[in-house]
Amino acid sequence: MGKTYKDSGVDIDAGENLIKGIKGFVRDTFTDSVLTDVGLFGAFFEPKTEGYEKPVLVSSVDGVGTKLKVAFMMDKHDTVGQDLVNHCVNDILVCGARPLFFLDYFATGKLKPEVAEKVIFGLAKACKENGCSLIGGETAEMPGMYSRDEYDIAGTIVGMVDKNKIIKGDSIKKGDILIGLPSTGLHTNGYSLARNVLFPKFDPKEHIIELGNSLGNELLKVHKSYLPVVDSIRDKVSIKGMSHITGGGIIGNTMRIIPKGLEIKLDWNSWDPLPIFKFIGKAGDVPEEDMRRTFNLGIGLILIIDKNETDSTIELLSDEKPVVMGEII
């Protein structure tokens, strides 16, 4: 008998079983705008534009990077999907947009439905928490391209904002204040450096006293969505700009929205970096400049507001432990 597709490493039955397993919690993310069920060739979404004068679509695409390596080490797969969605939500949030729908891509060398289900469950969980519909995705089994025990994920988000409420930083001026909102940890950036520093010396399942947690679980803390926080203040404070602190660090990301001729004066001592960053820096003797360019150092989102609104903003955000961390010069 000749070679079959399954002999070549691709199991169509496994893919079909995965679709059956995820249908329930994927459907649970659907809003009235979703016009199709799971499994069609394309997904239809009818956006509700009531309340928008000039609705503009905002999109972004991203991955989780080598944080996935930690998930493989810990055999823990239910959080990385949340990381992916929340990262993408934050990327369009800083433009002023709210999410509408999400599409995912899951690629692996050997499809293990029980693993893929956990990843997609995480996607669905975060989509539901963010009011975002998971309307489509692609699962690819590619032996020879990926290891049998590893996978990669990526996602695309589409949101909407009123044209006159787009936030791009145009109105930022000298004297405006930077307010930082705490992160949960590394979020989804800097893992190549963290792994290079930590895993030659520590087992990911080892409990670290300084962290009060196993190293792996600390590194897998879910990337926070700042949508609920921003939604709670966006009609009460004039937000001139926002930056999502990802690869490139605090300065690198925030300068993306600062008008020409202006700079950021940051007080690096205005907050205490999370223990995980101190642990990485000490374990690898990482130069401070490299730490600042690689990691968020405990600040996941930055708001730029008029100096006169500082006190009211801090009061509104008191539950989030905001930090006045600098100004525009």
N, C-alpha and C positions, 0 to 999 in steps of 0.2 A: 504494500500500500504506500502511496506517495505521501509527501509532506503536507500537513494541514497548517492552517493559520495558527491553531493552538500549539502545534509543534514548534512554530517559529517564535512563540512567546506571547502571543496575543489571544486572550481568552474573552471572546464575545459574550459568553454566558455570564462571566463575572461582571462585565459592564452592564448587562441587562439587569442583573440582580442588584447592582448598586442603584440604578434608577428606581427600582421598586422600593428599595430601602429608604431613599431620601425624599420621595414624593410628598410624604405627609408633612414633614417640618419645612420643606421648601414652600409648599402651598400655604403654610401658616404665615408666611411673610407677605402674601399677596394682598394688595389693596384693591379697591373697586376699579382702579385704573388699569389693572392687568387684565388683558382680554384673551389670553391663551393659557393652556395648561402646560405642565412639564412635558418635554419630549418632542415638541414640534421643531421644525427647521429654523424658525425665527420666533422671536417673542414680540408681542404687540403691547404697547403701553399708551394709554390715552391720558395725557396729563390734565389735571384740573387746574385751570388758569384763573379761576375766580380769585379776586383780590390782587391780581397782578395787572399793572397798567401796560407794561411792555416786558413780558416774560422772556428771559434769556436762558438758554441751556448752558450748563457748565459741566465739563467732563474731565476725568483724570484717570490715569492707569498706574498701577504700581504692583510690587511684589513684597515678599517678607524677607528676602535675602537669606543670609546664612543663619538666621535665628532658627531656621528649619533644622539645621544640624543639631541644635540643642534638643529640639523636639524628638529627633531620631534617637539621640543618646538616652533620653528619658522615657522613650516609648509613650509619649504623651502628645496627642494629636487634636485635642478638643479646643485648644486656645489659639492656634496659629490662624485659623479662619477668622476669628474675632479680630486679631491683629490686622489682617489684611483689610477688612471692611472699615474698621475704625480709622486706620491710616488714610484710606481714600476719602472717608467722610470729612476728616480734618482738612485734607488738601483742598476740597471745594468750599468748606466752611469758611476758611480765611478769605475767600473771595466774596463772601456774603450769601452763599448758596445753601439751600437745604437739599438733601438727597431725595431722588425719586426712585431709581432702580440700580441694580448691580448685576454684573455678569462676571463669572469666574472661569478660570482655566486651571485644571489639575492634570499634571503630567507625571507619569511614573514608569519605571522599568517593568514592574510586575504589579498589576492591579490587585490590591487586597481590599475587598469591599468593606471589611470591618474598620480599616484605617481610613479609607476615603470617606466613609460615612461620618466618622468623628470630625474630620476636617470640614466637611460640608455642613454638619450640624453647627459648628462654630460660626461659619459664614451666615447661616440662617439666624442663629441667635442674635448676632450683632446687627444684622439687617433689621430684624424685628425691633430691637432696642432703639434703632435710629430711624424708625418709620420708613424703611427703605425696602422695596420688593426685590427679592432674588429671582429674577425672571428668566435666567438662562445661564448655561455654562457648557464647558467642553471637558470631557474626561479622555485623556489620551494615554494609551498603554504603548510604550515605545522601548522594547528591549534593545539593548545595545547603545541606546542614547542616554538612559539613566540607569543607575544601580537598581537591582531588584528590591532593595529595602529602603529606597529613598524616593522622594517626589519633589516637585516644585509647584508653586501656586502663584497665580497672578490674578488681578481683578481690574475691572473697569467700572467706574461709577458715573452716573449722570444725575445732575441736580438742576435746580432752577433758582433764579434770582431775578427780581425786578431790575430792569436796566438802570433806573435811577437810584438803586440801592447797592450796586456793585461796589465792592471794597477793593481798591487797588493801591491805596496809599497816596493818591494825588494831593490830598489836602494836608498831609503831614508837614509840620513846620518846626522851626527852632523853638525849643522850650517844651514840646510835647513829651509826655511821660510814657515809659515802658512799664507795663505791669505783667509779671510772669505768673502763670498758673502751673502748679506742680505736675510732674509726670509720675507714672507708676514705676518707672525704671528706665531701661534702655529703649523701650518702645520697639522699634524695628530697625535700629541703626547702630552701627559700631560693633557688630558681632564678630566680624573677621578679626579685629584687634582683640576683643575680649576673649575669644576662643584661643587665639595665639598666645595670649598672656596666661590664661587660667588653666586650660586643660592639660598642658604638660605637667602641671603641679598638683591639680586637684581632680578628684572624681566628681562628676556632675551630681551624683546622688549623695555626696558628702555633706553633712550638716555643718554649716559655718556659723560659729558663735556670733561673729560681728554682724551677720546678716539675719540671725534668728530664723534661718531657713536653709533648705538644701540649696546648693549653688545652682543646680538646674532649675528648680522651681522659681528661684529668684530671677533668673534670666528669662524665664517664660512668663513672667507677669504680663498681663494683657495690655497692649497699647490702648491708652485711654481715648475715648471719644469725648470731645469738648462741645459737641452739639447742644446737649442740655444746658450747659453752663452759659454758652453764648446766647442761646435762645432766651434765657432768663433775664438777660440785660440788654439785648439789642434794641429794644424800644425805649429804654430808660437812659442809655448812655450813647453818646455819639462816638462810635468806634471808627477811628480814622484808618487804622490798618491792623492786620493780624499776621503773625508768622507762625507756621507749624514747624517746630524744631526737629528736623530730620538730619540726614547726612549733610555735613557742613557746619553743624553746630549753631549756636545762638546768633553769633555775629553774621555768619555766612548766609543763613536763611533770612534773617531780619533785614539785611541790607538789600535783599531782592525787591523790597517794597519802599525803600527810602528814596525820595526824589534826589536828583543830582544836586550837588553842592552842600548836602547835609551828611552828617555822620552820627554814629551812636556813641554816647558816653555811658559805659556800663560799669556798675559797681559790682564786681565779682564777689565781694564780701557781703552782699545784701541777703544772701540765702546760704543755707548749709547744704552742700551736695548730698544726695542720698548715699547711704553706706556702700551700696554696690559700686559706685564710682570711686570712692575712696579705696575700696578693696582692689579694684582693677588697677588703679594708679600705683598703689603700693606694691602689688604682686608683680607688676611688670616694670616698675620704675619708669613709668610712661611720663615723658615731658609734659608739663602743664599745658603748653601751647597745643600739643597734639591731643590731649584730653578735651580741650575746649573746641577744637575743630572737628572732633570725631563724635562726641556724645552730647546729649541734651543737658547732662549734669543736674538733672532733677527739675528742669523747666520744660514743659511740653508744648506750651502755647504762650505767645506774647501778644498782648493788646497794646495798641498805641492810642492814647487819648489826650485830650487837651488837659493841661496842667490844672485848670480850674475844676475839672471833674474827678480829680484823683480821690479825694475823700469819699465822695458818693459812690464811686466805683468799688473802692476797697470795702466799703460797708455792704454793698450789694453782694459782693463776692466772698464775704467773711467765712462762709462754710468751706470755701475752696482753699483757704490759706494763701491768698495772693501775695505777691512780693513786688514792691516798688523797686525796680532793679536798674533804672537808668533814665536817661533823657536824650532828646535829639539836640544836637549842637550844629 
